[in-house]
């Protein structure tokens, strides 16, 4: 299927690993031009080389107050346009409600709500001027149904769903389509790396790592975690010409985890 992404200028935040990396490589395979935005210049440089000659990198912290403007400016300087924005940067950890500090709550809010808001606030008008744009915000199934592993994360991911809908309504008439995706558990480094959420869940529950992963799988009707590629494929579709009548949606990519139709 031709997705119409060749030479489209696409920005991806948090592309160094996991869903972001898979999305970057998938967009590169569609011959898109890429601006990879993250904190580690070395990781970005390596990924840009894998993505090909039309990939550029921008090292910054997306929570910086001026990050949105810097991202847009970098895309315009590199490609003279900005067509697609994927707000993917994010992280979490296992912390019970009574363990969460004010700093934890604020950090989740800055990363998962304020950072994508600032990026959209800067990017959407530029897209609207050209009469075409796609914005995809990576939320979470726990934004639809709060998870117990980190309520601050769940609340922030719920907020980004509302934020996505607000921008979708504001820009639909100018052909800037804004959607979100809500993955369930994904078998990325965030979960599987030493000290990651599998190990944290095991420690919190007094069980083994293997038992923790089995519990996660049992909570998914498909019986397993997603791969990062399965999530990236949905993101890339929403970035494409083929998603021309989709806006304001929150696409579940969770193996059936959230048992309601929303």
N, C-alpha and C positions, 0 to 999 in steps of 0.2 A: 504494500500500500504506500503510495506516495504521500508524504506528510506535509510537503510544502515548506520545509524548514531550511532548505539550502540557502546559505548566505544570510539567514536571519541572525541578527545580533542577539545572543542569549547570555544573560547573566545568571550565574548560579552561586549562591552563597553556601559555605560549608561543604566544598566539593572534595576535600582531601580523602575522605573515606566513606564507606557505607552507601546510603541512598544517594548522597550528593555525587560521589564518585561514579556510581553506576549511571546516574542521570547525565553527567558530563560526557561520559563515553558514548552513551546512546545518542545524545544530540550530535556529537562529533560524527557518528556513523551516518547521520542524516545530512551531513555536510554543512551544519550550522557553524557560525562564527561564535566563539566562546570567550567570555570574560569570567575567569575563575576567581572568586573572592573568598579569602580566608586569612587566618593569622600566620600561617607558616609559609614563608616564601619558598623554602626548599621543597616542601610537599607540593605547592602549587606549580613550581617550575617543572617538577618531574611529571605531574599530571598533564600539564600543557604540552609537553613533548609527546606524551602518549596520544593526546587528542589531535595533534597535527598542526600544520603551519597557521591555521586560522584561530588558534587559541592564544589568549593573553592571560596574564595573571595580575591581580591587585591584592597586595598584602595589607590588610587592615582589620581592625576589630569592628564587627558589624554593630556593636552596641555604642560605638562612638557617636556623639550627637550629630556630627556632620557626615556620617558614613553614607547616607543616602545620596547626598549631593556629590560626594566623591565617586561613588559608583557610577552615577549617570554621566558625570564628566569623563570618566575613564572610558566608558563605552563609546561616547561620542568622539573622543579623540582617536580611539582605535578603529572604529568602524563607521563613524559618521551617522550612527543610528542606534536605536535601542528598541528591540522588538519584543523580547521575552525576558521576564524576571522570575526566577525560581528562588523563593525564600526558603532555604532548607536548613540553614545553620541552627543547631540546637543540641541539647544534651540533657541527661537526667541522671539521677542516682536514686538508690533505695533509701528513703528516709521516712520514718513514721510521722504522723501528724504532730505528735508532741516533741519530735526532734527538730522540726523545721524552725529555723530562726527567721527573724525579720530580714536578715541579709539573704537567706535562701529564697524567700518569697520575692524579694526585690530583684535578685539575679535572674530568676525564671521570668519575671515580667519584662525585664529589660531585653533579654535575649529572644524571647518568643513572641512578644507583643510590640514593644517599642521599636526594635530593630526592623522587623518587616513593615511596620507602619511608616517609619521614616523612609525606607527604600521605596515603598509604593507611593508615598507622597511626592517623592522626587521624580519617580519614573513614569507614573501614569499620565501626567500632563504632556510629557515628551512623546509618549506613544500616541496620545489623543491627537496631537498636532499632525501626525502622519496618518491618522485614521485607521490604525491597526495595532493591536497589542495583546499579549497574553501574560497574565500573572498567575502563578501557582504557588500557594502557601502550603508548606508541609506541616500539617497539624498532627493529630493522633486519635486513635480510637478512644483514648481516655479523655479527649476533649468532648466526646459525645456521651460517654458514660464514665464518671470519675473512677480512676484506678486507685488502689490502696498503696501502691509503691511510693508515690510522691504526689500528694494532693496539690502542692504548689505548681507542679508541672501540669497536672490535669486542668487546673483553673486557667493557667496561661494558654494552654492549647484550646480550651473552650473559647477564650477571648479572641484568639486569632480566627476562629470560625466566624464570629460576629463581625470582626474587622473585615474579613474577606467579603462577607455579604454586603457590608456598607459600601466598600469600594466598588463592588460589582454593580450595585444599583447606581452609584454616582457616575460610572464611566461606560455603562453598556451602550448608551445612545451614540457614543463616539467610537464604538467597535474596539474597546479595550475590555477584554473578557477576563474576569477574575474568578478563580476557583481555588478550592483547597482539596487536599487528599488527607485521609485519616488512616494511616497504617496501624495495624496491630503490632504484636511483637515481631521483630525482624532479626534474622540471624546475622547481625553485624558485630563489629568490634565492641560497640557499646554494650552489647549483651555478653559476647563470648570471650572477649579478651581477658587475660588474668586480672582479677580485681574488678571486673565489669559487673553488670547487673545480675548475671547468673550467680557469681560468687557472693555478691552483696545479699541477694535474696536467700541464698543458702545459709549465710551467717545469721541473717535476721530471723529465719524460720527454724534454725537448729537442725537443718537437714543437709544432705550432700548436694554438691553442684548438680549431679545427674538427676537427683530427685527434684531439684528446683526447676530444671529445664523440662522435666516430664510434667510438672504441674502447669507450666506455661502452655505446653502443647495440648494438655487436656482441656484447657480453657478456650481453645480454638476449635470450632466445629470441623475444620479441615484436618485437625490433629497435628499441626506442625507450625513452626514459625514461617514467615514469609522469607523469600530471598530478596536482597536489595534490588535485583533486576526486575522482579515482579512489581515492585513499587515504582521503579524508574520508568517502566513501560507505560504506566498510567499517567505519570507526570508528563512524559514526552507527548503522549496523545493530546493531553490538555493544552500543551504548548503549540499545537499544530493547526494547520488550516482545516483539518478534518473536524476539529472541535468548534466549528463556527457557530453552533447554536447552543453552546453550553456556557453558562455564566451563573455565578451565585451558588454553585453546587459544592457539596462536601462529599467527595467520592470516597466511599469506604474501600480500603484495600486491606482487609483485616481477617480474611478467611471466615467471615461470619461471626466474628467475636461480639459485635454489638447486636443484640437480638431484636432490633426494631428497624423499621423502614424509615430512615431519615437521611 
